[in-house]
Amino acid sequence: MKLALIAHDGKKDAMIALAADFLPLLQRCQLMATGTTGTRLNAAHGLTIERMLSGPMGGDLQIGARLAVGDLDGVIFLRDPMTPQPHEPDINALVRACDVHDVPCATNVATARLLLTRWSAE
């Protein structure tokens, strides 16, 4: 399974905690992440992660491009809805691409847990 992991600054700690809870699954997956999220996940859990640019520098678009050509099975994107993001159009484009290509996309911890629990059972 190929998964993308993305977290806004205010949600990076939640992503680290989420990854800890689903480490056996994530260790079996091919992972990609935006810059700092990937660095933090690697440092915290030793996960092998293909790192893209940071979100504001185009990382969300890089992941969206991979998704569009069928290179992703799911996206966990922990967004911070309370903090304005300078790259909001890129974020919306990525979430839209998930909808267009029928790729599961969790944008909060509760939905991420549902998806990861289901994928862990496969």
MARRO-929999 format. One record per atom (N, C-alpha, C, O): residue number from 0; x, y, z. Coordinates in Angstrom, 3 decimals, m for minus. Example, Ala and Ser with C-alpha at 12.3 -4.5 7.8 and 13.67 -1.06 7.14 Angstrom:
<nodes>
{node 0, {13.190, m5.690, 7.800}}
{node 0, {12.300, m4.500, 7.800}}
{node 0, {13.200, m3.300, 7.800}}
{node 0, {14.236, m3.319, 8.465}}
{node 1, {12.850, m2.250, 7.080}}
{node 1, {13.670, m1.060, 7.140}}
{node 1, {12.900, 0.030, 7.870}}
{node 1, {13.409, 1.138, 8.039}}
</nodes>
This chain:
<nodes>
{node 0, {0.838, m1.175, 0.000}}
{node 0, {0.000, 0.000, 0.000}}
{node 0, {0.885, 1.241, 0.000}}
{node 0, {1.901, 1.302, 0.691}}
{node 1, {0.473, 2.227, m0.793}}
{node 1, {1.208, 3.488, m0.897}}
{node 1, {0.381, 4.593, m0.251}}
{node 1, {m0.738, 4.877, m0.678}}
{node 2, {0.946, 5.212, 0.784}}
{node 2, {0.240, 6.255, 1.529}}
{node 2, {1.034, 7.547, 1.574}}
{node 2, {2.264, 7.539, 1.629}}
{node 3, {0.308, 8.658, 1.550}}
{node 3, {0.912, 9.970, 1.765}}
{node 3, {0.500, 10.458, 3.145}}
{node 3, {m0.657, 10.325, 3.543}}
{node 4, {1.451, 11.021, 3.865}}
{node 4, {1.215, 11.557, 5.209}}
{node 4, {1.606, 13.025, 5.211}}
{node 4, {2.742, 13.387, 4.902}}
{node 5, {0.641, 13.858, 5.564}}
{node 5, {0.835, 15.306, 5.558}}
{node 5, {0.214, 15.862, 6.832}}
{node 5, {m0.861, 15.423, 7.239}}
{node 6, {0.872, 16.810, 7.458}}
{node 6, {0.303, 17.448, 8.649}}
{node 6, {0.733, 18.908, 8.710}}
{node 6, {1.915, 19.230, 8.590}}
{node 7, {m0.236, 19.771, 8.895}}
{node 7, {0.090, 21.177, 9.133}}
{node 7, {0.852, 21.296, 10.447}}
{node 7, {0.817, 20.387, 11.276}}
{node 8, {1.537, 22.415, 10.634}}
{node 8, {2.382, 22.587, 11.816}}
{node 8, {1.646, 22.306, 13.121}}
{node 8, {2.193, 21.658, 14.013}}
{node 9, {0.426, 22.781, 13.237}}
{node 9, {m0.342, 22.578, 14.464}}
{node 9, {m0.844, 21.159, 14.657}}
{node 9, {m1.436, 20.848, 15.690}}
{node 10, {m0.618, 20.294, 13.679}}
{node 10, {m1.092, 18.908, 13.735}}
{node 10, {0.042, 17.880, 13.638}}
{node 10, {m0.212, 16.676, 13.594}}
{node 11, {1.282, 18.353, 13.606}}
{node 11, {2.400, 17.416, 13.457}}
{node 11, {2.525, 16.486, 14.657}}
{node 11, {2.818, 15.304, 14.480}}
{node 12, {2.314, 16.983, 15.867}}
{node 12, {2.378, 16.112, 17.043}}
{node 12, {1.286, 15.047, 16.978}}
{node 12, {1.512, 13.903, 17.372}}
{node 13, {0.116, 15.412, 16.489}}
{node 13, {m0.973, 14.437, 16.339}}
{node 13, {m0.591, 13.371, 15.318}}
{node 13, {m0.925, 12.200, 15.497}}
{node 14, {0.101, 13.758, 14.254}}
{node 14, {0.541, 12.785, 13.247}}
{node 14, {1.557, 11.818, 13.840}}
{node 14, {1.511, 10.620, 13.563}}
{node 15, {2.477, 12.335, 14.655}}
{node 15, {3.481, 11.477, 15.291}}
{node 15, {2.791, 10.464, 16.200}}
{node 15, {3.140, 9.283, 16.198}}
{node 16, {1.817, 10.925, 16.972}}
{node 16, {1.075, 10.022, 17.862}}
{node 16, {0.261, 9.005, 17.075}}
{node 16, {0.215, 7.829, 17.438}}
{node 17, {m0.370, 9.441, 16.019}}
{node 17, {m1.159, 8.545, 15.170}}
{node 17, {m0.252, 7.467, 14.569}}
{node 17, {m0.609, 6.289, 14.559}}
{node 18, {0.896, 7.863, 14.078}}
{node 18, {1.831, 6.902, 13.494}}
{node 18, {2.287, 5.875, 14.527}}
{node 18, {2.456, 4.700, 14.200}}
{node 19, {2.483, 6.306, 15.755}}
{node 19, {2.881, 5.367, 16.814}}
{node 19, {1.822, 4.288, 17.002}}
{node 19, {2.151, 3.120, 17.214}}
{node 20, {0.568, 4.672, 16.925}}
{node 20, {m0.528, 3.720, 17.119}}
{node 20, {m0.681, 2.746, 15.963}}
{node 20, {m1.238, 1.663, 16.140}}
{node 21, {m0.198, 3.109, 14.786}}
{node 21, {m0.356, 2.270, 13.596}}
{node 21, {0.997, 1.904, 12.971}}
{node 21, {1.094, 1.679, 11.764}}
{node 22, {2.025, 1.849, 13.800}}
{node 22, {3.378, 1.607, 13.308}}
{node 22, {3.515, 0.292, 12.527}}
{node 22, {4.164, 0.293, 11.481}}
{node 23, {2.944, m0.815, 12.977}}
{node 23, {3.092, m2.056, 12.191}}
{node 23, {2.557, m1.915, 10.757}}
{node 23, {3.173, m2.417, 9.816}}
{node 24, {1.431, m1.247, 10.590}}
{node 24, {0.888, m1.013, 9.249}}
{node 24, {1.821, m0.108, 8.453}}
{node 24, {2.185, m0.431, 7.323}}
{node 25, {2.205, 1.016, 9.031}}
{node 25, {3.022, 1.995, 8.309}}
{node 25, {4.372, 1.424, 7.911}}
{node 25, {4.924, 1.818, 6.883}}
{node 26, {4.913, 0.513, 8.692}}
{node 26, {6.197, m0.103, 8.345}}
{node 26, {6.075, m0.990, 7.113}}
{node 26, {7.074, m1.247, 6.442}}
{node 27, {4.879, m1.460, 6.805}}
{node 27, {4.655, m2.309, 5.631}}
{node 27, {4.314, m1.497, 4.383}}
{node 27, {4.285, m2.040, 3.279}}
{node 28, {4.057, m0.208, 4.553}}
{node 28, {3.606, 0.646, 3.444}}
{node 28, {4.782, 1.364, 2.792}}
{node 28, {5.844, 1.543, 3.389}}
{node 29, {4.552, 1.767, 1.541}}
{node 29, {5.451, 2.722, 0.908}}
{node 29, {4.899, 4.091, 1.264}}
{node 29, {3.757, 4.411, 0.932}}
{node 30, {5.700, 4.894, 1.934}}
{node 30, {5.233, 6.175, 2.456}}
{node 30, {5.885, 7.340, 1.737}}
{node 30, {7.056, 7.291, 1.360}}
{node 31, {5.096, 8.388, 1.557}}
{node 31, {5.633, 9.670, 1.132}}
{node 31, {5.017, 10.728, 2.036}}
{node 31, {3.924, 10.544, 2.573}}
{node 32, {5.718, 11.818, 2.193}}
{node 32, {5.247, 12.881, 3.071}}
{node 32, {5.835, 14.203, 2.615}}
{node 32, {6.837, 14.247, 1.902}}
{node 33, {5.195, 15.271, 3.039}}
{node 33, {5.787, 16.587, 2.823}}
{node 33, {6.988, 16.721, 3.761}}
{node 33, {7.136, 15.954, 4.713}}
{node 34, {7.832, 17.697, 3.480}}
{node 34, {9.137, 17.847, 4.111}}
{node 34, {9.263, 17.621, 5.595}}
{node 34, {9.812, 16.604, 6.020}}
{node 35, {8.769, 18.541, 6.394}}
{node 35, {8.961, 18.458, 7.838}}
{node 35, {8.199, 17.283, 8.435}}
{node 35, {8.690, 16.638, 9.361}}
{node 36, {7.018, 16.999, 7.925}}
{node 36, {6.260, 15.855, 8.433}}
{node 36, {7.069, 14.579, 8.240}}
{node 36, {7.167, 13.760, 9.154}}
{node 37, {7.647, 14.406, 7.058}}
{node 37, {8.460, 13.221, 6.792}}
{node 37, {9.677, 13.136, 7.684}}
{node 37, {10.017, 12.063, 8.183}}
{node 38, {10.333, 14.268, 7.887}}
{node 38, {11.517, 14.300, 8.757}}
{node 38, {11.146, 13.907, 10.182}}
{node 38, {11.839, 13.110, 10.815}}
{node 39, {10.052, 14.468, 10.679}}
{node 39, {9.639, 14.170, 12.057}}
{node 39, {9.195, 12.720, 12.217}}
{node 39, {9.499, 12.097, 13.235}}
{node 40, {8.484, 12.170, 11.234}}
{node 40, {8.057, 10.771, 11.323}}
{node 40, {9.259, 9.833, 11.286}}
{node 40, {9.288, 8.834, 12.006}}
{node 41, {10.240, 10.143, 10.463}}
{node 41, {11.442, 9.331, 10.412}}
{node 41, {12.192, 9.386, 11.731}}
{node 41, {12.623, 8.353, 12.244}}
{node 42, {12.354, 10.583, 12.287}}
{node 42, {13.090, 10.740, 13.540}}
{node 42, {12.367, 10.052, 14.696}}
{node 42, {13.010, 9.448, 15.554}}
{node 43, {11.057, 10.137, 14.725}}
{node 43, {10.287, 9.590, 15.842}}
{node 43, {10.144, 8.072, 15.773}}
{node 43, {10.167, 7.391, 16.799}}
{node 44, {9.996, 7.546, 14.550}}
{node 44, {9.640, 6.128, 14.417}}
{node 44, {10.543, 5.325, 13.489}}
{node 44, {10.350, 4.119, 13.337}}
{node 45, {11.529, 5.972, 12.862}}
{node 45, {12.429, 5.261, 11.978}}
{node 45, {11.790, 4.795, 10.678}}
{node 45, {12.307, 3.897, 10.013}}
{node 46, {10.667, 5.404, 10.318}}
{node 46, {9.979, 5.023, 9.086}}
{node 46, {10.762, 5.481, 7.862}}
{node 46, {11.360, 6.557, 7.857}}
{node 47, {10.749, 4.656, 6.837}}
{node 47, {11.346, 5.026, 5.555}}
{node 47, {10.290, 5.814, 4.784}}
{node 47, {9.210, 5.302, 4.492}}
{node 48, {10.609, 7.045, 4.462}}
{node 48, {9.633, 7.946, 3.851}}
{node 48, {10.275, 8.705, 2.708}}
{node 48, {11.351, 9.285, 2.853}}
{node 49, {9.600, 8.693, 1.570}}
{node 49, {10.023, 9.540, 0.465}}
{node 49, {9.543, 10.958, 0.785}}
{node 49, {8.342, 11.212, 0.880}}
{node 50, {10.486, 11.863, 0.947}}
{node 50, {10.141, 13.227, 1.346}}
{node 50, {10.003, 14.129, 0.130}}
{node 50, {10.867, 14.175, m0.746}}
{node 51, {8.893, 14.839, 0.109}}
{node 51, {8.652, 15.843, m0.916}}
{node 51, {9.038, 17.203, m0.332}}
{node 51, {9.541, 17.283, 0.789}}
{node 52, {8.804, 18.256, m1.087}}
{node 52, {9.010, 19.612, m0.570}}
{node 52, {8.013, 19.879, 0.556}}
{node 52, {7.044, 19.138, 0.720}}
{node 53, {8.248, 20.920, 1.317}}
{node 53, {7.247, 21.322, 2.302}}
{node 53, {5.991, 21.765, 1.552}}
{node 53, {6.054, 22.111, 0.372}}
{node 54, {4.866, 21.752, 2.237}}
{node 54, {3.603, 22.136, 1.596}}
{node 54, {3.641, 23.501, 0.923}}
{node 54, {3.282, 23.611, m0.249}}
{node 55, {4.066, 24.546, 1.635}}
{node 55, {4.081, 25.874, 1.023}}
{node 55, {5.041, 26.001, m0.167}}
{node 55, {4.906, 26.910, m0.986}}
{node 56, {6.008, 25.084, m0.255}}
{node 56, {6.976, 25.125, m1.347}}
{node 56, {6.584, 24.216, m2.512}}
{node 56, {7.335, 24.086, m3.479}}
{node 57, {5.398, 23.580, m2.420}}
{node 57, {4.921, 22.742, m3.517}}
{node 57, {4.766, 21.266, m3.204}}
{node 57, {4.406, 20.485, m4.085}}
{node 58, {5.027, 20.872, m1.985}}
{node 58, {4.932, 19.460, m1.618}}
{node 58, {3.535, 18.872, m1.784}}
{node 58, {3.389, 17.719, m2.189}}
{node 59, {2.508, 19.663, m1.473}}
{node 59, {1.130, 19.180, m1.662}}
{node 59, {0.866, 18.908, m3.136}}
{node 59, {0.208, 17.927, m3.485}}
{node 60, {1.378, 19.774, m3.993}}
{node 60, {1.216, 19.592, m5.441}}
{node 60, {1.990, 18.377, m5.938}}
{node 60, {1.510, 17.657, m6.813}}
{node 61, {3.186, 18.140, m5.391}}
{node 61, {3.953, 16.963, m5.778}}
{node 61, {3.183, 15.687, m5.436}}
{node 61, {3.123, 14.752, m6.235}}
{node 62, {2.607, 15.663, m4.259}}
{node 62, {1.828, 14.497, m3.843}}
{node 62, {0.581, 14.365, m4.711}}
{node 62, {0.209, 13.256, m5.095}}
{node 63, {m0.066, 15.486, m5.023}}
{node 63, {m1.230, 15.456, m5.904}}
{node 63, {m0.899, 14.904, m7.275}}
{node 63, {m1.700, 14.174, m7.859}}
{node 64, {0.264, 15.238, m7.795}}
{node 64, {0.681, 14.723, m9.100}}
{node 64, {0.876, 13.214, m9.049}}
{node 64, {0.505, 12.509, m9.988}}
{node 65, {1.446, 12.719, m7.977}}
{node 65, {1.646, 11.272, m7.824}}
{node 65, {0.301, 10.564, m7.707}}
{node 65, {0.105, 9.479, m8.255}}
{node 66, {m0.611, 11.189, m6.992}}
{node 66, {m1.952, 10.635, m6.840}}
{node 66, {m2.654, 10.550, m8.197}}
{node 66, {m3.316, 9.556, m8.495}}
{node 67, {m2.509, 11.579, m9.007}}
{node 67, {m3.203, 11.661, m10.295}}
{node 67, {m2.768, 10.568, m11.267}}
{node 67, {m3.534, 10.195, m12.155}}
{node 68, {m1.557, 10.052, m11.112}}
{node 68, {m1.090, 8.995, m12.010}}
{node 68, {m1.195, 7.611, m11.372}}
{node 68, {m0.596, 6.651, m11.856}}
{node 69, {m1.953, 7.516, m10.288}}
{node 69, {m2.215, 6.220, m9.670}}
{node 69, {m1.151, 5.713, m8.727}}
{node 69, {m1.107, 4.517, m8.436}}
{node 70, {m0.284, 6.597, m8.237}}
{node 70, {0.801, 6.185, m7.347}}
{node 70, {0.452, 6.212, m5.868}}
{node 70, {1.335, 6.009, m5.035}}
{node 71, {m0.799, 6.454, m5.513}}
{node 71, {m1.192, 6.499, m4.101}}
{node 71, {m2.489, 5.742, m3.883}}
{node 71, {m3.410, 5.793, m4.699}}
{node 72, {m2.536, 5.035, m2.755}}
{node 72, {m3.751, 4.321, m2.359}}
{node 72, {m4.541, 5.083, m1.294}}
{node 72, {m5.719, 4.798, m1.081}}
{node 73, {m3.910, 6.041, m0.629}}
{node 73, {m4.589, 6.801, 0.403}}
{node 73, {m3.765, 7.988, 0.862}}
{node 73, {m2.546, 8.029, 0.694}}
{node 74, {m4.463, 8.952, 1.446}}
{node 74, {m3.830, 10.177, 1.949}}
{node 74, {m4.336, 10.448, 3.356}}
{node 74, {m5.542, 10.464, 3.606}}
{node 75, {m3.408, 10.659, 4.263}}
{node 75, {m3.731, 11.146, 5.605}}
{node 75, {m3.188, 12.569, 5.652}}
{node 75, {m1.976, 12.786, 5.642}}
{node 76, {m4.098, 13.526, 5.703}}
{node 76, {m3.727, 14.944, 5.652}}
{node 76, {m4.355, 15.631, 6.858}}
{node 76, {m5.500, 16.080, 6.798}}
{node 77, {m3.610, 15.709, 7.942}}
{node 77, {m4.127, 16.346, 9.150}}
{node 77, {m4.013, 17.857, 8.994}}
{node 77, {m2.955, 18.455, 9.190}}
{node 78, {m5.141, 18.442, 8.636}}
{node 78, {m5.202, 19.884, 8.377}}
{node 78, {m5.528, 20.635, 9.653}}
{node 78, {m6.214, 20.116, 10.533}}
{node 79, {m5.037, 21.846, 9.745}}
{node 79, {m5.348, 22.739, 10.863}}
{node 79, {m6.353, 23.766, 10.369}}
{node 79, {m5.964, 24.757, 9.750}}
{node 80, {m7.640, 23.550, 10.629}}
{node 80, {m8.660, 24.440, 10.082}}
{node 80, {m8.698, 25.816, 10.752}}
{node 80, {m9.376, 26.721, 10.267}}
{node 81, {m7.987, 25.973, 11.844}}
{node 81, {m8.028, 27.232, 12.584}}
{node 81, {m6.885, 28.177, 12.236}}
{node 81, {m6.846, 29.311, 12.714}}
{node 82, {m5.962, 27.718, 11.410}}
{node 82, {m4.816, 28.543, 11.039}}
{node 82, {m4.818, 28.770, 9.532}}
{node 82, {m4.813, 27.806, 8.766}}
{node 83, {m4.825, 30.023, 9.097}}
{node 83, {m4.782, 30.294, 7.649}}
{node 83, {m3.495, 29.725, 7.039}}
{node 83, {m2.422, 29.811, 7.635}}
{node 84, {m3.620, 29.154, 5.864}}
{node 84, {m2.471, 28.567, 5.175}}
{node 84, {m2.209, 29.357, 3.893}}
{node 84, {m3.129, 29.576, 3.105}}
{node 85, {m0.983, 29.782, 3.680}}
{node 85, {m0.694, 30.575, 2.479}}
{node 85, {m0.856, 29.773, 1.180}}
{node 85, {m1.015, 30.350, 0.105}}
{node 86, {m0.815, 28.460, 1.288}}
{node 86, {m0.921, 27.605, 0.092}}
{node 86, {m2.282, 26.888, 0.055}}
{node 86, {m2.383, 25.753, m0.412}}
{node 87, {m3.304, 27.557, 0.546}}
{node 87, {m4.655, 26.970, 0.586}}
{node 87, {m5.121, 26.441, m0.772}}
{node 87, {m5.739, 25.377, m0.814}}
{node 88, {m4.851, 27.136, m1.886}}
{node 88, {m5.254, 26.571, m3.185}}
{node 88, {m4.617, 25.202, m3.466}}
{node 88, {m5.259, 24.331, m4.053}}
{node 89, {m3.371, 25.012, m3.053}}
{node 89, {m2.700, 23.725, m3.248}}
{node 89, {m3.358, 22.639, m2.399}}
{node 89, {m3.524, 21.504, m2.846}}
{node 90, {m3.728, 22.998, m1.176}}
{node 90, {m4.399, 22.056, m0.275}}
{node 90, {m5.729, 21.628, m0.881}}
{node 90, {m6.048, 20.440, m0.930}}
{node 91, {m6.492, 22.599, m1.336}}
{node 91, {m7.790, 22.287, m1.951}}
{node 91, {m7.624, 21.437, m3.198}}
{node 91, {m8.435, 20.548, m3.455}}
{node 92, {m6.577, 21.703, m3.977}}
{node 92, {m6.323, 20.918, m5.188}}
{node 92, {m6.017, 19.463, m4.834}}
{node 92, {m6.474, 18.553, m5.525}}
{node 93, {m5.258, 19.237, m3.779}}
{node 93, {m4.927, 17.868, m3.379}}
{node 93, {m6.171, 17.123, m2.904}}
{node 93, {m6.400, 15.980, m3.300}}
{node 94, {m6.966, 17.758, m2.069}}
{node 94, {m8.185, 17.106, m1.581}}
{node 94, {m9.143, 16.851, m2.746}}
{node 94, {m9.793, 15.808, m2.799}}
{node 95, {m9.229, 17.789, m3.664}}
{node 95, {m10.071, 17.610, m4.850}}
{node 95, {m9.567, 16.446, m5.696}}
{node 95, {m10.366, 15.654, m6.195}}
{node 96, {m8.253, 16.332, m5.862}}
{node 96, {m7.680, 15.231, m6.638}}
{node 96, {m8.031, 13.885, m6.002}}
{node 96, {m8.269, 12.907, m6.711}}
{node 97, {m8.064, 13.833, m4.680}}
{node 97, {m8.490, 12.606, m4.005}}
{node 97, {m9.923, 12.261, m4.403}}
{node 97, {m10.233, 11.100, m4.674}}
{node 98, {m10.782, 13.253, m4.438}}
{node 98, {m12.176, 13.023, m4.826}}
{node 98, {m12.281, 12.608, m6.289}}
{node 98, {m13.000, 11.665, m6.619}}
{node 99, {m11.570, 13.305, m7.161}}
{node 99, {m11.623, 13.011, m8.602}}
{node 99, {m11.155, 11.585, m8.888}}
{node 99, {m11.744, 10.891, m9.717}}
{node 100, {m10.092, 11.145, m8.198}}
{node 100, {m9.493, 9.837, m8.467}}
{node 100, {m9.959, 8.761, m7.487}}
{node 100, {m9.435, 7.647, m7.489}}
{node 101, {m10.945, 9.095, m6.649}}
{node 101, {m11.551, 8.143, m5.715}}
{node 101, {m10.518, 7.504, m4.788}}
{node 101, {m10.513, 6.290, m4.583}}
{node 102, {m9.646, 8.344, m4.234}}
{node 102, {m8.613, 7.905, m3.303}}
{node 102, {m9.030, 8.331, m1.898}}
{node 102, {m9.312, 9.508, m1.674}}
{node 103, {m9.075, 7.397, m0.949}}
{node 103, {m9.447, 7.765, 0.418}}
{node 103, {m8.532, 8.854, 0.975}}
{node 103, {m7.313, 8.812, 0.812}}
{node 104, {m9.156, 9.831, 1.639}}
{node 104, {m8.409, 10.967, 2.192}}
{node 104, {m8.993, 11.324, 3.554}}
{node 104, {m10.160, 11.702, 3.655}}
{node 105, {m8.185, 11.205, 4.591}}
{node 105, {m8.595, 11.594, 5.938}}
{node 105, {m7.983, 12.946, 6.251}}
{node 105, {m6.781, 13.147, 6.078}}
{node 106, {m8.812, 13.872, 6.711}}
{node 106, {m8.300, 15.208, 7.027}}
{node 106, {m8.351, 15.516, 8.519}}
{node 106, {m8.079, 16.643, 8.931}}
{node 107, {m8.695, 14.529, 9.322}}
{node 107, {m8.667, 14.701, 10.775}}
{node 107, {m8.318, 13.360, 11.415}}
{node 107, {m8.375, 12.320, 10.758}}
{node 108, {m7.961, 13.386, 12.680}}
{node 108, {m7.486, 12.182, 13.365}}
{node 108, {m8.569, 11.109, 13.426}}
{node 108, {m8.269, 9.930, 13.239}}
{node 109, {m9.809, 11.487, 13.680}}
{node 109, {m10.868, 10.486, 13.798}}
{node 109, {m11.021, 9.696, 12.502}}
{node 109, {m11.108, 8.469, 12.535}}
{node 110, {m11.055, 10.382, 11.367}}
{node 110, {m11.191, 9.696, 10.082}}
{node 110, {m9.926, 8.913, 9.753}}
{node 110, {m10.001, 7.817, 9.197}}
{node 111, {m8.775, 9.464, 10.090}}
{node 111, {m7.517, 8.748, 9.854}}
{node 111, {m7.508, 7.430, 10.620}}
{node 111, {m7.081, 6.406, 10.088}}
{node 112, {m7.969, 7.450, 11.849}}
{node 112, {m8.016, 6.222, 12.652}}
{node 112, {m8.928, 5.178, 12.007}}
{node 112, {m8.608, 3.990, 11.993}}
{node 113, {m10.059, 5.625, 11.476}}
{node 113, {m10.970, 4.689, 10.803}}
{node 113, {m10.290, 4.033, 9.603}}
{node 113, {m10.336, 2.812, 9.449}}
{node 114, {m9.663, 4.839, 8.762}}
{node 114, {m8.987, 4.294, 7.586}}
{node 114, {m7.834, 3.370, 7.980}}
{node 114, {m7.724, 2.257, 7.464}}
{node 115, {m6.990, 3.824, 8.878}}
{node 115, {m5.825, 3.027, 9.262}}
{node 115, {m6.241, 1.731, 9.958}}
{node 115, {m5.589, 0.702, 9.778}}
{node 116, {m7.294, 1.764, 10.733}}
{node 116, {m7.789, 0.544, 11.365}}
{node 116, {m8.265, m0.444, 10.305}}
{node 116, {m7.970, m1.636, 10.389}}
{node 117, {m8.985, 0.038, 9.326}}
{node 117, {m9.473, m0.818, 8.236}}
{node 117, {m8.308, m1.394, 7.443}}
{node 117, {m8.281, m2.591, 7.157}}
{node 118, {m7.349, m0.551, 7.088}}
{node 118, {m6.196, m1.025, 6.315}}
{node 118, {m5.346, m1.991, 7.121}}
{node 118, {m4.725, m2.884, 6.544}}
{node 119, {m5.300, m1.837, 8.443}}
{node 119, {m4.536, m2.750, 9.289}}
{node 119, {m5.134, m4.154, 9.266}}
{node 119, {m4.422, m5.142, 9.450}}
{node 120, {m6.437, m4.236, 9.040}}
{node 120, {m7.142, m5.518, 9.051}}
{node 120, {m6.961, m6.285, 7.735}}
{node 120, {m7.306, m7.464, 7.658}}
{node 121, {m6.434, m5.638, 6.723}}
{node 121, {m6.275, m6.308, 5.412}}
{node 121, {m5.061, m7.193, 5.371}}
{node 121, {m4.789, m7.821, 4.349}}
</nodes>
